[in-house]
């Protein structure tokens, strides 16, 4: 019998048993109060519970066919954490959902899972156009520089490009798998997964060696949606799993954003459908930035001139890059539109926007209405 005091092992075992998903787990916990007590229940008591028939009751009674202790040891050797719902690093954003994962397997930094306000899901087709990849890079580069954590599914295409932006800017990103971490898919992204784990996390609700299949990928999409304050869809056809993620975002009360595309591209149809249904149109990260009115950590409160003057510091203390210095030198003469800044500094608009967001998060410049910027401190 599983140690009745060890609810962690009991949770791991329940998560390994086929047929026991989050909702059946919820019903069992509601009836027996603790996960370890479930394994002490009689067949009669188990079968009397709605949704728990003879087959599942038998699985619970014959749990010895599975080995939670060995599962835990394998994960420890692979430097993978298993978070149950009571673990301090288990994200509150998921814990409030009706289908919260029983366990989360985490390779990397489990702390980043809790930063809900700065998590942005980015999903899209596995067969992107060059336009889709370029838009994903532009938006995600700016998001990473602004302190957002990209959440995606590690699939080829849009997902991979989104994760790469975070890795390239040395910021956390979260990859949610459709199978066990020990059966990472696609294998071609193994190197990327290792890079993600250095700052962010690769996670799965499935046992370590659980193989992915057609059922598991739609299931993992709810975790992507649940972890994130909003979901951005970049290129998706009408049957895309990305639309499932968007639907779940709406179901969980999250925001949905979509990038428009060419009307003659099948990859644009899903995004255009979302836009017709009321998703926020995104042409650059500025649109997401504006929608959230500068998220916590990005918000620059309007200050009186006297307060600003007290914060003035020398340029040498700011550790500015050459491009940032060019921006500040230009803004020193007064507020200016982003297009004028781009022309004066000879910095391409995509790169300029990312630099401005970085300066804004450090409270060096402030965004004004009409895409104008002013200097806060020099």
C-alpha positions as CSV (number, residue, x, y, z in Angstrom):
1,X,0.0,0.0,0.0
2,X,1.2,3.5,-0.8
3,X,2.2,5.4,2.4
4,X,-0.9,7.2,3.5
5,X,1.2,10.1,4.6
6,X,2.9,10.5,1.2
7,X,0.3,12.3,-1.0
8,X,3.0,13.2,-3.5
9,X,3.6,9.6,-4.4
10,X,-0.1,9.0,-4.5
11,X,-0.6,11.9,-6.9
12,X,2.2,10.7,-9.1
13,X,0.6,7.2,-9.2
14,X,-2.9,8.5,-9.9
15,X,-1.4,10.6,-12.8
16,X,0.2,7.4,-14.2
17,X,-3.0,5.4,-14.2
18,X,-4.8,5.5,-17.6
19,X,-8.4,6.9,-17.5
20,X,-7.9,9.2,-14.5
21,X,-7.7,12.7,-15.8
22,X,-8.0,16.0,-13.9
23,X,-11.8,15.9,-13.6
24,X,-12.0,12.3,-12.3
25,X,-9.1,13.2,-9.9
26,X,-11.2,16.1,-8.6
27,X,-14.1,13.9,-8.0
28,X,-12.0,11.4,-6.1
29,X,-10.4,14.1,-3.9
30,X,-13.8,15.6,-3.2
31,X,-15.0,12.2,-1.9
32,X,-11.8,10.9,-0.1
33,X,-10.1,14.2,0.8
34,X,-6.5,13.2,0.2
35,X,-4.9,11.4,-2.8
36,X,-3.3,8.7,-0.6
37,X,-6.7,7.9,1.0
38,X,-8.0,6.9,-2.4
39,X,-5.8,3.9,-2.4
40,X,-7.3,2.7,0.9
41,X,-10.8,2.9,-0.4
42,X,-12.8,-0.2,-1.1
43,X,-14.0,-1.2,-4.6
44,X,-17.6,-0.6,-3.5
45,X,-16.8,3.0,-2.3
46,X,-14.9,3.7,-5.5
47,X,-17.6,2.4,-7.8
48,X,-20.3,4.4,-6.0
49,X,-18.6,7.6,-7.1
50,X,-20.1,9.2,-10.2
51,X,-17.8,8.7,-13.2
52,X,-15.7,6.0,-11.5
53,X,-16.8,2.7,-12.8
54,X,-15.5,-0.9,-12.2
55,X,-12.6,-0.5,-14.7
56,X,-11.1,2.6,-13.0
57,X,-11.8,1.2,-9.6
58,X,-9.9,-1.9,-10.6
59,X,-7.0,0.2,-11.9
60,X,-6.8,2.0,-8.6
61,X,-6.9,-1.3,-6.6
62,X,-4.2,-2.8,-8.8
63,X,-1.9,0.2,-8.8
64,X,1.1,-2.0,-8.1
65,X,1.4,-2.5,-11.9
66,X,2.8,1.1,-11.8
67,X,5.7,2.3,-9.8
68,X,5.6,5.9,-8.6
69,X,8.7,5.6,-6.6
70,X,10.7,4.5,-9.7
71,X,9.1,7.3,-11.7
72,X,10.2,9.8,-9.1
73,X,13.8,8.4,-9.0
74,X,14.1,8.5,-12.8
75,X,13.0,12.2,-12.8
76,X,15.5,13.1,-10.0
77,X,18.3,11.5,-12.0
78,X,17.3,13.5,-15.1
79,X,17.0,16.8,-13.0
80,X,13.2,16.9,-13.6
81,X,10.9,18.1,-10.9
82,X,7.4,16.8,-10.4
83,X,5.0,19.4,-9.1
84,X,1.7,18.3,-7.5
85,X,-1.0,20.8,-7.0
86,X,0.2,21.6,-3.5
87,X,3.8,22.3,-4.5
88,X,4.9,25.9,-3.9
89,X,5.9,26.2,-7.5
90,X,2.7,24.9,-9.0
91,X,1.2,27.9,-10.9
92,X,-1.9,29.4,-9.3
93,X,-3.0,30.3,-12.8
94,X,-3.6,26.6,-13.4
95,X,-4.7,25.6,-9.9
96,X,-7.9,27.6,-10.4
97,X,-8.9,25.8,-13.6
98,X,-11.5,23.0,-13.5
99,X,-9.1,20.7,-15.4
100,X,-5.9,21.6,-13.7
101,X,-3.1,19.0,-14.3
102,X,-2.7,16.5,-11.5
103,X,1.1,16.8,-11.8
104,X,3.5,19.0,-13.8
105,X,6.8,17.6,-14.8
106,X,9.3,20.4,-15.1
107,X,12.7,20.5,-16.7
108,X,14.3,23.8,-16.0
109,X,13.2,26.8,-13.9
110,X,9.9,26.0,-12.2
111,X,9.7,29.5,-10.6
112,X,8.9,31.1,-14.0
113,X,5.6,29.2,-14.2
114,X,4.1,31.5,-11.6
115,X,4.7,34.8,-13.4
116,X,1.2,34.8,-15.0
117,X,1.0,38.6,-15.7
118,X,4.1,38.4,-17.9
119,X,3.2,35.1,-19.7
120,X,2.1,35.5,-23.3
121,X,1.1,32.4,-25.3
122,X,2.2,32.4,-29.0
123,X,0.9,29.7,-31.2
124,X,0.5,29.0,-34.9
125,X,0.9,26.7,-37.8
126,X,3.6,24.0,-38.3
127,X,3.8,25.2,-42.0
128,X,4.3,28.9,-41.8
129,X,5.0,31.3,-44.6
130,X,8.1,33.6,-44.5
131,X,5.7,36.4,-43.6
132,X,4.4,34.4,-40.6
133,X,8.0,33.6,-39.4
134,X,9.0,37.2,-39.8
135,X,6.0,38.5,-37.9
136,X,6.5,36.0,-35.1
137,X,10.2,37.0,-34.8
138,X,9.4,40.8,-34.8
139,X,6.7,40.5,-32.2
140,X,8.4,38.0,-29.9
141,X,11.7,39.8,-30.1
142,X,10.0,42.9,-28.8
143,X,8.0,40.9,-26.2
144,X,11.2,39.3,-24.9
145,X,12.9,42.6,-24.6
146,X,9.9,44.0,-22.7
147,X,10.1,41.2,-20.1
148,X,7.4,38.9,-21.4
149,X,7.8,35.1,-21.1
150,X,6.7,33.4,-24.3
151,X,4.6,30.2,-23.7
152,X,4.3,27.8,-26.6
153,X,4.3,24.2,-27.6
154,X,7.8,23.5,-29.0
155,X,6.3,22.4,-32.4
156,X,8.1,23.2,-35.6
157,X,7.1,26.4,-37.3
158,X,5.6,29.3,-35.4
159,X,6.2,27.7,-31.9
160,X,9.9,27.2,-32.6
161,X,10.4,30.7,-33.9
162,X,8.6,32.1,-30.8
163,X,10.8,30.2,-28.4
164,X,13.9,31.1,-30.3
165,X,13.2,34.9,-29.7
166,X,13.3,34.3,-25.9
167,X,16.4,32.2,-26.1
168,X,18.2,34.7,-28.3
169,X,17.3,37.5,-25.9
170,X,18.2,35.4,-22.8
171,X,14.7,35.6,-21.3
172,X,12.6,32.8,-19.9
173,X,10.2,30.9,-22.2
174,X,7.9,28.0,-21.4
175,X,7.5,25.0,-23.7
176,X,4.5,22.8,-23.0
177,X,4.8,19.2,-24.5
178,X,2.1,16.9,-25.8
179,X,3.9,13.9,-24.3
180,X,6.3,13.0,-21.6
181,X,9.6,14.9,-21.3
182,X,11.4,11.6,-21.9
183,X,9.6,11.3,-25.2
184,X,10.3,14.8,-26.3
185,X,8.6,15.6,-29.7
186,X,9.8,16.7,-32.2
187,X,13.3,15.3,-31.6
188,X,14.8,17.9,-33.9
189,X,14.0,20.5,-31.1
190,X,15.9,18.6,-28.4
191,X,18.8,21.2,-28.5
192,X,16.2,24.0,-28.3
193,X,14.6,22.4,-25.3
194,X,17.9,22.3,-23.5
195,X,18.4,26.0,-24.3
196,X,14.9,26.8,-23.0
197,X,15.6,25.0,-19.7
198,X,18.6,27.3,-18.9
199,X,16.3,30.2,-18.1
200,X,12.8,28.9,-18.6
201,X,11.1,25.5,-18.5
202,X,10.0,22.6,-20.6
203,X,6.9,21.1,-19.0
204,X,4.4,18.3,-19.4
205,X,1.5,16.8,-17.4
206,X,2.3,13.3,-18.7
207,X,4.5,10.7,-17.1
208,X,8.1,10.8,-18.1
209,X,8.0,8.2,-20.9
210,X,4.4,8.8,-22.1
211,X,4.4,8.9,-25.9
212,X,2.5,11.8,-27.6
213,X,-0.5,11.2,-29.7
214,X,-3.4,13.0,-31.4
215,X,-5.3,13.2,-28.2
216,X,-2.5,14.6,-26.1
217,X,-1.7,17.7,-28.2
218,X,-5.2,19.3,-27.8
219,X,-5.0,18.5,-24.1
220,X,-1.7,20.3,-23.7
221,X,-3.1,23.4,-25.4
222,X,-5.3,24.1,-22.4
223,X,-2.1,24.4,-20.3
224,X,-0.6,26.9,-22.8
225,X,-3.8,28.9,-22.5
226,X,-4.1,28.6,-18.8
227,X,-0.6,29.7,-18.0
228,X,-0.8,32.8,-20.1
229,X,-2.5,36.2,-19.7
230,X,-3.2,36.2,-23.4
231,X,-2.8,34.1,-26.5
232,X,-1.4,35.4,-29.8
233,X,-2.2,33.3,-32.9
234,X,0.1,33.8,-35.9
235,X,-1.0,31.9,-39.0
236,X,-3.5,29.1,-38.5
237,X,-5.8,27.3,-40.8
238,X,-9.4,26.6,-39.8
239,X,-8.6,23.2,-38.4
240,X,-5.6,24.3,-36.5
241,X,-4.9,23.3,-32.9
242,X,-4.0,27.0,-32.4
243,X,-7.8,27.7,-32.6
244,X,-8.3,25.2,-29.8
245,X,-5.8,27.2,-27.7
246,X,-7.6,30.4,-28.5
247,X,-11.0,28.9,-27.6
248,X,-9.6,27.7,-24.3
249,X,-8.1,31.1,-23.6
250,X,-11.6,32.6,-24.0
251,X,-13.1,29.9,-21.8
252,X,-10.6,30.7,-19.1
253,X,-11.2,34.5,-19.4
254,X,-8.0,35.3,-21.1
255,X,-7.3,37.6,-24.0
256,X,-7.0,36.5,-27.6
257,X,-4.8,38.3,-30.2
258,X,-4.4,37.5,-33.9
259,X,-2.1,38.6,-36.7
260,X,-3.9,39.2,-40.0
261,X,-2.5,37.6,-43.2
262,X,-3.0,37.5,-46.9
263,X,-6.6,36.6,-47.8
264,X,-5.4,34.0,-50.4
265,X,-3.3,32.1,-47.9
266,X,-5.0,29.1,-46.1
267,X,-2.7,29.8,-43.1
268,X,-4.6,33.1,-42.7
269,X,-8.1,31.7,-42.4
270,X,-8.0,30.8,-38.7
271,X,-6.6,34.2,-37.7
272,X,-9.2,36.0,-39.8
273,X,-11.9,33.9,-38.2
274,X,-10.7,35.0,-34.8
275,X,-10.6,38.6,-35.8
276,X,-14.2,38.4,-37.1
277,X,-15.2,37.0,-33.7
278,X,-13.6,39.9,-31.8
279,X,-9.9,39.0,-31.3
280,X,-7.6,42.0,-31.0
281,X,-5.8,42.7,-34.3
282,X,-2.0,42.7,-33.9
283,X,0.4,44.4,-36.4
284,X,3.3,44.7,-33.9
285,X,3.9,44.1,-30.2
286,X,2.8,47.6,-29.6
287,X,-0.8,46.5,-30.0
288,X,-0.5,43.9,-27.2
289,X,1.4,46.4,-25.1
290,X,-1.3,49.0,-25.5
291,X,-4.1,46.5,-24.8
292,X,-2.6,45.8,-21.4
293,X,-1.9,49.4,-20.8
294,X,1.7,48.5,-19.9
295,X,1.6,45.3,-17.8
296,X,3.0,45.3,-14.2
297,X,6.7,45.7,-14.5
298,X,6.3,47.7,-17.7
299,X,4.0,50.5,-16.4
300,X,5.6,53.9,-16.3
301,X,3.3,56.1,-14.1
302,X,2.9,59.6,-15.3
303,X,4.9,61.7,-12.9
304,X,5.2,65.4,-12.2
305,X,8.2,67.2,-13.5
306,X,9.7,67.6,-10.0
307,X,9.6,63.8,-9.4
308,X,11.2,63.1,-12.7
309,X,14.0,65.6,-12.0
310,X,14.8,63.7,-8.8
311,X,15.4,60.5,-10.8
312,X,17.8,62.0,-13.3
313,X,21.0,60.0,-13.5
314,X,24.1,60.2,-15.7
315,X,24.3,58.3,-19.0
316,X,27.3,56.5,-17.7
317,X,25.2,54.8,-15.0
318,X,22.6,53.5,-17.4
319,X,24.9,51.1,-19.3
320,X,23.5,52.0,-22.6
321,X,24.2,50.4,-25.9
322,X,25.4,52.5,-28.8
323,X,21.9,52.5,-30.4
324,X,20.2,53.4,-27.1
325,X,22.6,56.4,-26.8
326,X,21.6,57.5,-30.3
327,X,17.9,57.3,-29.3
328,X,18.4,59.3,-26.1
329,X,20.6,61.9,-27.8
330,X,17.7,62.5,-30.3
331,X,15.0,62.6,-27.6
332,X,17.0,65.0,-25.6
333,X,15.7,67.8,-27.8
334,X,12.0,66.8,-27.0
335,X,9.3,64.2,-27.6
336,X,9.1,62.7,-31.0
337,X,7.1,60.2,-33.1
338,X,8.6,56.7,-33.5
339,X,9.0,57.2,-37.3
340,X,11.0,60.3,-36.8
341,X,13.2,58.6,-34.3
342,X,13.8,55.8,-36.8
343,X,14.8,58.2,-39.5
344,X,17.0,60.3,-37.3
345,X,18.9,57.4,-35.7
346,X,18.9,55.2,-38.9
347,X,17.6,52.3,-36.8
348,X,15.0,50.0,-38.5
349,X,11.5,50.3,-37.1
350,X,11.3,46.7,-35.8
351,X,14.6,46.9,-34.0
352,X,13.9,50.4,-32.8
353,X,10.6,49.4,-31.2
354,X,12.3,46.6,-29.2
355,X,14.9,49.1,-28.0
356,X,12.3,51.7,-27.0
357,X,10.4,49.0,-25.0
358,X,13.6,48.1,-23.3
359,X,14.2,51.8,-22.4
360,X,10.6,52.1,-21.3
361,X,10.8,49.2,-18.9
362,X,13.9,50.8,-17.3
363,X,11.9,54.1,-17.0
364,X,14.2,56.0,-19.2
365,X,11.7,56.9,-21.8
366,X,7.9,57.1,-21.7
367,X,5.3,56.2,-24.4
368,X,2.8,59.0,-25.2
369,X,-0.4,58.9,-27.2
370,X,0.1,58.7,-31.0
371,X,3.2,56.5,-30.8
372,X,5.3,59.4,-29.5
373,X,8.1,59.0,-27.0
374,X,9.7,61.4,-24.5
375,X,12.8,61.2,-22.3
376,X,12.3,60.7,-18.6
377,X,15.9,60.7,-17.5
378,X,19.2,61.3,-19.1
